[in-house]
Amino acid sequence: MEVDAFSCNLSALDQEQRKRHDILAKDLFPKHLEIGDLPDGYGFRFPNNRSLFTALSEWATLEQLCCPFLTLTLELQRDHGPIWLKATGKDGVKDFLRLELAI
């Protein structure tokens, strides 16, 4: 499947949601500690922080509206371990993510 087969439907978000999505992305993603390569996408490791987890959850909810082809997994690891946000999908989504996120 080609990268062109994936496209975000920004009209799925209203103006307020788009603004919030952008603010969250600009605030959250610079806080990642590591980007892990997954067979069908990428994982982003963040420090364990309650407010960060809540904000990542809000971002993922908005992201799912405009990019329903992504599987988004938010994982809070045991023993106060890190937060992992995983973005995965069908064949080709990894190339899409690499372009969109400048990985």
C-alpha positions as CSV (number, residue, x, y, z in Angstrom):
1,M,0.0,0.0,0.0
2,E,1.3,3.4,-0.9
3,V,1.8,6.4,1.5
4,D,-0.7,8.3,-0.7
5,A,-3.4,5.7,0.4
6,F,-3.3,7.3,3.9
7,S,-4.5,10.8,4.4
8,C,-5.7,12.7,7.4
9,N,-9.3,14.0,7.2
10,L,-8.9,17.3,9.0
11,S,-12.5,18.1,8.3
12,A,-13.3,15.5,10.9
13,L,-12.2,18.0,13.5
14,D,-14.0,21.3,14.1
15,Q,-11.9,24.5,14.4
16,E,-11.6,24.3,18.2
17,Q,-10.6,20.6,18.0
18,R,-8.0,21.3,15.3
19,K,-6.5,24.1,17.4
20,R,-6.4,21.9,20.5
21,H,-4.9,19.0,18.5
22,D,-2.1,21.3,17.2
23,I,-1.4,22.7,20.7
24,L,-1.2,19.2,22.2
25,A,1.1,17.9,19.5
26,K,3.5,20.9,19.7
27,D,3.6,20.6,23.5
28,L,3.7,16.8,23.9
29,F,5.9,15.3,21.2
30,P,9.1,17.3,22.1
31,K,8.8,15.6,25.6
32,H,9.4,12.1,24.1
33,L,12.5,10.3,25.4
34,E,12.8,7.7,22.6
35,I,11.2,6.7,19.4
36,G,11.0,2.9,19.0
37,D,10.8,1.2,15.6
38,L,7.9,-1.3,15.5
39,P,7.1,-3.7,12.6
40,D,3.9,-1.8,11.7
41,G,4.6,1.7,13.1
42,Y,6.4,3.6,15.9
43,G,6.4,3.8,19.6
44,F,7.1,6.9,21.6
45,R,8.4,6.7,25.1
46,F,7.5,9.4,27.5
47,P,8.3,9.9,31.2
48,N,5.7,8.7,33.7
49,N,3.6,11.7,34.6
50,R,-0.1,11.8,35.3
51,S,-0.8,15.0,33.5
52,L,1.3,13.9,30.5
53,F,-0.7,10.7,30.3
54,T,-4.0,12.6,30.3
55,A,-2.8,15.0,27.6
56,L,-1.6,12.1,25.4
57,S,-4.9,10.5,25.8
58,E,-6.7,13.7,24.7
59,W,-4.3,13.9,21.7
60,A,-4.9,10.3,20.7
61,T,-8.7,10.8,20.9
62,L,-8.5,13.7,18.5
63,E,-6.0,12.0,16.3
64,Q,-8.3,9.0,15.9
65,L,-11.0,11.3,14.5
66,C,-8.9,12.6,11.7
67,C,-6.7,9.5,11.1
68,P,-9.0,6.5,11.7
69,F,-6.6,4.2,9.9
70,L,-4.1,4.4,12.8
71,T,-4.2,2.1,15.8
72,L,-3.2,4.2,18.8
73,T,-2.2,2.5,22.0
74,L,-1.4,4.3,25.2
75,E,0.4,2.2,27.7
76,L,1.3,3.0,31.3
77,Q,3.9,0.5,32.4
78,R,4.1,-1.1,35.8
79,D,6.3,0.1,38.7
80,H,6.1,3.7,37.6
81,G,7.7,2.9,34.3
82,P,7.4,5.0,31.2
83,I,4.4,5.8,29.1
84,W,4.4,4.4,25.6
85,L,2.3,5.8,22.8
86,K,2.2,3.4,19.9
87,A,1.0,4.4,16.4
88,T,0.5,1.4,14.1
89,G,-1.5,0.3,11.2
90,K,-1.8,-1.5,7.9
91,D,1.0,-2.0,5.4
92,G,2.4,1.4,4.4
93,V,1.4,3.3,7.5
94,K,4.9,3.3,8.8
95,D,6.1,5.3,5.7
96,F,3.2,7.7,6.2
97,L,4.1,8.2,9.9
98,R,7.8,8.7,9.0
99,L,6.8,11.5,6.6
100,E,4.2,13.1,8.8
101,L,6.3,13.1,12.0
102,A,9.7,13.7,10.3
103,I,11.2,10.6,11.8
